[in-house]
Amino acid sequence: MTSPQLSTQPPSTPTYILSYPAPYVLLITINRPKAMNSLPYASHWEADALLQWFDREPSLRVAVITGTGKAFCAGQDLIEQKDLANLRERAARGEKVEIPDRRLLVHPVSGFMGVSRREGKKPVIAAVNGWAMGGGFEICLGCDMIVASPNATFGLPEAMRGLYAGAGGLSRLVRLAGITVASEVAMAGRFLNADEAAKYLIANKVSKSHESLVPEAVELASKVASLSPDSIVVTRHGLRQAWEQASVERASQQTEHTYGAALRDGENLGIGLRAFAEKKDPKWVPSRL
């Protein structure tokens, strides 16, 4: 386990365990195993603050998200939802009850766990160790890459509960797997195993074993972290723009407009070119983009 020289300290994360398994890599472990790692509203805001810190922290370049126990994340904490519904019913009957601030009973703009609709700057990899249901699947769909354990299962069962997958997962699943597969998952309650997720281009790969899941995801993160941090920020932006926009050319223009000059003027470009000419490994400096 590597202990980086952090420039700033992360915010408080009672829901998540933070560790640093390799240089420049942050491992975020969802730690609510008794609740199948389902998340109450407060945990979404907690993760949103954490990922904003991650984007600003110069010693970190890639994050990996996984879960403790049998689940990656089973979605929204429905027990909390039920308790809130009971409070509202009691209030409607005229009882004096204390209902939490409504502003905190929504997801942040960045979505479920601060990931499912995240714009961000730095890449995040999902290491899916088990059940990824509802919002848990939407977390995965908001990540840049997915490594699935052989034990992983993916699904969007919201319609079975009278809801819909409203944290960005529907549109992203269509972009990855196509309208027909996405329709079966979201409207017919189909669950996908790890091999099916890889087959439909949702997951990058299935880990060799359940036990090797996190090491394989960290290895993938380390490959990304070994490249120019400036180049990764700009490349990720270009990929995301191509995914989000209808126009391929407009996506290219947007990335060049946002980052092109800053990348060319940055210190890391010179470092990379000199290292190539001298046949040495580049010693990148933290990105200022």
C-alpha positions as CSV (number, residue, x, y, z in Angstrom):
1,M,0.0,0.0,0.0
2,T,1.4,3.3,-1.1
3,S,1.0,6.5,1.1
4,P,1.1,9.5,-1.3
5,Q,2.3,12.9,-0.3
6,L,-1.1,14.5,-0.4
7,S,-1.1,18.3,-0.8
8,T,-4.6,18.5,0.8
9,Q,-6.6,16.2,3.0
10,P,-9.7,14.5,1.8
11,P,-13.1,15.5,3.2
12,S,-14.7,13.3,5.9
13,T,-16.0,10.0,4.4
14,P,-17.9,7.9,6.9
15,T,-19.5,5.8,4.1
16,Y,-16.3,5.1,2.2
17,I,-12.9,3.7,3.0
18,L,-10.0,5.5,1.3
19,S,-6.7,3.9,0.4
20,Y,-3.8,4.4,-2.0
21,P,-2.9,1.0,-3.5
22,A,-0.4,2.3,-6.1
23,P,1.2,5.6,-6.9
24,Y,-1.3,8.3,-8.0
25,V,-4.2,5.9,-7.5
26,L,-7.1,6.4,-5.1
27,L,-9.2,3.4,-4.1
28,I,-12.7,4.2,-2.8
29,T,-14.5,1.3,-1.1
30,I,-18.2,1.6,-0.4
31,N,-18.5,0.3,3.2
32,R,-22.1,-0.4,4.0
33,P,-22.1,-4.2,3.6
34,K,-25.1,-4.9,5.9
35,A,-27.2,-2.7,3.6
36,M,-25.7,-4.2,0.4
37,N,-23.8,-0.9,0.0
38,S,-27.0,0.9,-0.8
39,L,-26.6,4.6,-0.3
40,P,-28.7,7.1,1.7
41,Y,-28.9,10.7,0.4
42,A,-26.1,12.0,2.6
43,S,-23.6,9.5,1.1
44,H,-24.2,10.9,-2.4
45,W,-23.1,14.4,-1.2
46,E,-20.2,12.9,0.7
47,A,-18.9,11.2,-2.5
48,D,-19.5,14.3,-4.6
49,A,-17.3,16.3,-2.2
50,L,-14.7,13.5,-2.3
51,L,-14.5,13.3,-6.1
52,Q,-14.3,17.1,-6.3
53,W,-11.3,16.9,-3.9
54,F,-9.8,14.1,-6.0
55,D,-10.0,16.2,-9.2
56,R,-8.1,19.0,-7.4
57,E,-5.5,16.9,-5.5
58,P,-2.3,17.0,-7.6
59,S,-0.9,13.7,-6.2
60,L,-3.8,11.7,-7.6
61,R,-4.5,10.8,-11.2
62,V,-7.0,7.9,-11.3
63,A,-9.7,6.6,-8.9
64,V,-11.0,3.1,-8.5
65,I,-14.4,2.4,-6.9
66,T,-15.4,-1.0,-5.3
67,G,-17.5,-2.3,-2.5
68,T,-17.2,-4.4,0.6
69,G,-19.1,-7.7,0.9
70,K,-21.3,-9.3,-1.7
71,A,-22.5,-6.1,-3.4
72,F,-20.8,-3.3,-5.3
73,C,-23.8,-1.1,-4.7
74,A,-27.5,-2.1,-4.5
75,G,-28.7,1.4,-5.3
76,Q,-30.6,3.9,-3.2
77,D,-31.2,3.0,0.5
78,L,-34.9,2.0,0.2
79,I,-35.2,1.8,4.0
80,E,-34.4,5.5,4.2
81,Q,-37.0,6.1,1.4
82,K,-39.6,4.1,3.4
83,D,-38.9,6.0,6.6
84,L,-39.2,9.3,4.8
85,A,-42.5,8.3,3.2
86,N,-43.8,7.4,6.7
87,L,-42.8,10.8,8.0
88,R,-44.6,12.5,5.1
89,E,-47.7,10.5,5.8
90,R,-47.6,11.4,9.4
91,A,-47.1,15.1,8.6
92,A,-50.1,14.9,6.2
93,R,-52.2,13.7,9.1
94,G,-51.3,16.7,11.1
95,E,-48.7,15.1,13.4
96,K,-45.7,17.1,14.4
97,V,-42.7,15.4,12.8
98,E,-39.2,16.6,11.8
99,I,-38.6,16.1,8.1
100,P,-35.0,16.6,6.8
101,D,-34.2,19.6,4.6
102,R,-35.6,18.8,1.2
103,R,-32.5,20.2,-0.5
104,L,-30.6,17.3,1.0
105,L,-33.1,14.7,-0.2
106,V,-31.9,14.8,-3.8
107,H,-28.8,13.7,-5.6
108,P,-26.1,16.2,-6.4
109,V,-25.7,17.4,-10.0
110,S,-23.0,14.8,-10.5
111,G,-25.6,12.1,-9.9
112,F,-25.6,8.9,-7.9
113,M,-22.6,8.7,-5.6
114,G,-21.3,11.8,-7.4
115,V,-20.4,9.6,-10.4
116,S,-23.4,8.6,-12.6
117,R,-23.7,12.1,-14.2
118,R,-20.2,13.4,-13.3
119,E,-18.3,15.6,-15.6
120,G,-15.1,15.8,-13.7
121,K,-11.6,15.9,-15.0
122,K,-9.8,12.7,-13.9
123,P,-10.8,9.1,-14.8
124,V,-12.7,6.7,-12.5
125,I,-12.7,2.9,-12.9
126,A,-15.4,0.7,-11.4
127,A,-14.2,-2.6,-9.9
128,V,-17.5,-4.4,-9.6
129,N,-17.3,-7.0,-6.9
130,G,-20.9,-8.2,-6.9
131,W,-24.4,-6.9,-7.2
132,A,-24.6,-3.5,-9.1
133,M,-28.3,-2.8,-9.0
134,G,-30.2,0.4,-9.9
135,G,-28.1,3.3,-8.9
136,G,-25.2,1.0,-8.4
137,F,-25.3,0.1,-12.1
138,E,-25.6,3.8,-12.9
139,I,-22.4,4.4,-10.9
140,C,-20.7,1.9,-13.3
141,L,-22.2,3.5,-16.4
142,G,-20.8,6.9,-15.3
143,C,-17.3,5.5,-14.8
144,D,-14.7,5.6,-17.6
145,M,-13.8,1.9,-17.4
146,I,-15.3,-1.1,-15.8
147,V,-13.6,-4.3,-14.5
148,A,-16.2,-6.9,-13.4
149,S,-15.6,-9.8,-11.0
150,P,-17.0,-13.2,-12.2
151,N,-19.5,-12.7,-9.4
152,A,-20.8,-9.3,-10.7
153,T,-24.4,-8.9,-11.7
154,F,-25.9,-5.7,-13.3
155,G,-29.5,-4.6,-13.5
156,L,-31.9,-1.6,-13.5
157,P,-34.9,-2.9,-11.5
158,E,-36.4,0.5,-10.8
159,A,-39.6,-0.2,-12.8
160,M,-40.3,-3.2,-10.6
161,R,-40.5,-0.7,-7.7
162,G,-42.6,1.9,-9.4
163,L,-39.6,4.1,-10.2
164,Y,-37.3,4.6,-13.2
165,A,-33.5,4.8,-13.6
166,G,-33.3,8.6,-13.3
167,A,-29.6,9.1,-12.4
168,G,-28.4,9.0,-16.0
169,G,-28.2,5.3,-16.5
170,L,-30.8,4.8,-19.3
171,S,-29.2,7.1,-21.9
172,R,-25.7,5.8,-21.0
173,L,-26.7,2.2,-21.3
174,V,-28.3,2.8,-24.7
175,R,-25.0,4.4,-25.9
176,L,-23.0,1.4,-24.7
177,A,-25.2,-1.6,-25.3
178,G,-27.8,-0.3,-27.8
179,I,-31.5,0.4,-27.5
180,T,-32.7,-3.3,-27.6
181,V,-30.4,-4.6,-24.8
182,A,-31.0,-1.5,-22.8
183,S,-34.8,-1.8,-23.2
184,E,-34.7,-5.4,-22.0
185,V,-32.6,-4.5,-19.0
186,A,-34.7,-1.5,-18.0
187,M,-38.2,-2.6,-19.0
188,A,-38.2,-6.4,-18.7
189,G,-36.0,-6.7,-15.6
190,R,-33.2,-8.6,-17.3
191,F,-30.0,-8.9,-15.2
192,L,-26.6,-9.2,-16.9
193,N,-23.8,-11.4,-15.6
194,A,-20.2,-10.3,-15.9
195,D,-19.6,-12.1,-19.2
196,E,-22.7,-10.6,-20.7
197,A,-21.6,-7.1,-19.5
198,A,-18.3,-7.6,-21.4
199,K,-20.1,-9.1,-24.4
200,Y,-22.3,-6.0,-24.7
201,L,-19.3,-3.6,-24.3
202,I,-20.4,-2.4,-20.9
203,A,-17.5,-3.8,-19.0
204,N,-13.9,-3.7,-20.3
205,K,-13.2,-7.2,-19.0
206,V,-13.9,-9.8,-16.4
207,S,-11.2,-10.4,-13.8
208,K,-9.4,-13.7,-13.8
209,S,-10.9,-14.4,-10.4
210,H,-13.0,-12.7,-7.8
211,E,-10.0,-12.3,-5.6
212,S,-7.9,-10.6,-8.3
213,L,-10.6,-8.0,-9.2
214,V,-9.2,-5.1,-7.3
215,P,-5.5,-5.8,-8.1
216,E,-6.5,-6.0,-11.8
217,A,-8.4,-2.8,-11.6
218,V,-5.5,-1.1,-9.9
219,E,-3.2,-2.4,-12.5
220,L,-5.4,-0.8,-15.2
221,A,-5.5,2.4,-13.2
222,S,-1.7,2.4,-12.9
223,K,-1.3,2.1,-16.7
224,V,-3.4,5.3,-17.0
225,A,-1.6,7.0,-14.2
226,S,1.8,6.3,-15.9
227,L,0.9,8.6,-18.8
228,S,1.0,12.4,-18.9
229,P,-1.6,13.7,-16.4
230,D,-2.3,16.6,-18.8
231,S,-2.9,14.2,-21.7
232,I,-5.2,12.1,-19.7
233,V,-7.4,15.1,-18.6
234,V,-7.6,16.3,-22.2
235,T,-8.1,12.8,-23.7
236,R,-10.9,12.0,-21.2
237,H,-12.6,15.3,-22.1
238,G,-12.4,14.5,-25.8
239,L,-13.9,11.0,-25.2
240,R,-16.6,12.3,-23.0
241,Q,-17.5,15.1,-25.5
242,A,-17.8,12.5,-28.3
243,W,-20.1,10.4,-26.1
244,E,-22.3,13.4,-24.9
245,Q,-22.6,15.3,-28.2
246,A,-24.4,14.5,-31.4
247,S,-21.8,16.0,-33.6
248,V,-18.4,14.2,-33.8
249,E,-16.7,17.3,-35.2
250,R,-18.2,19.6,-32.6
251,A,-16.9,17.3,-29.9
252,S,-13.4,17.6,-31.3
253,Q,-13.7,21.4,-31.6
254,Q,-14.9,21.7,-28.0
255,T,-11.9,19.8,-26.6
256,E,-9.4,21.8,-28.7
257,H,-11.1,25.0,-27.6
258,T,-11.1,24.0,-23.9
259,Y,-7.7,22.4,-23.5
260,G,-5.6,22.5,-26.7
261,A,-3.5,25.6,-26.1
262,A,-3.1,24.8,-22.4
263,L,-1.8,21.3,-23.2
264,R,0.7,22.6,-25.7
265,D,1.9,25.3,-23.4
266,G,2.2,23.0,-20.4
267,E,5.3,21.6,-18.9
268,N,4.4,17.9,-19.4
269,L,4.5,18.2,-23.2
270,G,8.2,19.2,-23.1
271,I,8.9,16.5,-20.5
272,G,7.4,13.8,-22.8
273,L,9.2,14.9,-25.9
274,R,12.6,15.1,-24.2
275,A,12.1,11.7,-22.6
276,F,11.2,10.2,-26.0
277,A,14.3,11.8,-27.6
278,E,16.6,10.6,-24.8
279,K,14.9,7.2,-24.5
280,K,14.1,7.7,-20.9
281,D,11.0,7.3,-18.8
282,P,9.2,10.7,-18.4
283,K,9.0,12.2,-15.0
284,W,5.6,13.9,-15.2
285,V,4.7,16.9,-13.0
286,P,1.1,17.4,-11.6
287,S,-1.4,18.7,-14.1
288,R,-2.4,22.3,-13.9
289,L,-5.3,22.0,-16.3
